[in-house]
Amino acid sequence: MADVNTASAAFLATIPSPDQGVWHIGPVPIRAYALCIIAGIIVAIWLGERRWVNRGGTKGTVIDVAVFAVPFGLVGGRLYHVITDNQLYFGEGKNPINALKIWDGGLGIWGAIALGAVGALIACRRRGIPLPAMADALAPGIVIAQAIGRLGNYFNQELYGAHTTLPWGLEIYQRYNPTNPDDFLNGIAIGHVPLPDSPVHPTFLYELIWNLGVALLIIWADKKFRLGHGRVFALYVAGYTAGRFWIEMMRTDTANHILGLRVNVWTSILLFVAAVAYFVLAAKRGPREAPETLWSKDVPREDDASASAEPSSEHAEVAAAPDTVRDSAADKATEEPKPEAEK
């Protein structure tokens, strides 16, 4: 009985993994990973829109920018993942077509940011607004979206660390897919049979919590110091990469290495240095952008519209006069000139 109680206590002290990450409605698969990505995008657009309007920008601009940035970002994220983890898709026994299956997971955040920025730049130029200011408005939403996206890794049972005895260790189970025994991603855990290394460090959870902390940090810093000219975005990059550095070092999934370090560790180091340098140098550009510079060029400002609609002082005086005065003024305007003898 003591052994049973000990085993129960050990199990309750860990985090269980979901039995599956894919459900089906008829022939249509519903993937938790995709739902998390979509939810993150919605939150990022919503928060970015609020921040943009509060800074003086035109309402609806963030949605217009997202129309370009989101598809560019998804393509860029997939490209970065496929390039940096090419061994998963190319080589002996691999199927290159799987590189197109974005729904199976695998998005590199820096590819998403880089190509997403290209899409945002196109939209910002069409609107006549500065990209750095838009990046500042979007930064907290982006890192919160990353946190939500990490829940997709939880459902996919991927991107975890080494074995641990800590009470928040993650239980990982064998999943079975009757139609394809090698496809664990679309399988179901039957009987909760643990994998050999289970429980493991939930590195997805570490990054989720870290990202939420970064979001709070940059929102606080932006309000306190009125950051502008891309400095909020730079602070986000520096904060995120500082966490990604040590979390990446804990992960045990397959990855390419350069000089003994994972590729994403080197990426984090380089981007951290670049972000800090930009944050310091951009301070010389002065205070936050003036609100009038954030108004879309093709949308008239409310004060301009009201000014153009305001009547002239002469007409206003006539309009405000009593009816008898207005009638007298009208009579004088329409009265025919009298002959000289009648004057």
Secondary structure, 3 states (H helix, E strand, C coil): CHHHHHHHHHHHCCECCCCCCEEEECCEEEEHHHHHHHHHHHHHHHHHHHHHHHCCCCCCHHHHHHHHHHHHHHHHHHHHHHHHCHHHCCCCCCCHHHHHCHHHCCCCHHHHHHHHHHHHHHHHHHHCCCHHHHHHHHHHHHHHHHHHHHHHHHHHCCCCECECCCCCCECCEEEECCCCCCCCCCCEEEEEEECCCCCECCHHHHHHHHHHHHHHHHHHHHHHHCCCCCHHHHHHHHHHHHHHHHHHHHECCCCCEECCEEHHHHHHHHHHHHHHHHHHHHHHHCCCCCHHHHCCCCCCCHHHHHHHHCCCHHHHHHHHCCHHHHHHHHHHHHCCCCCHHHC
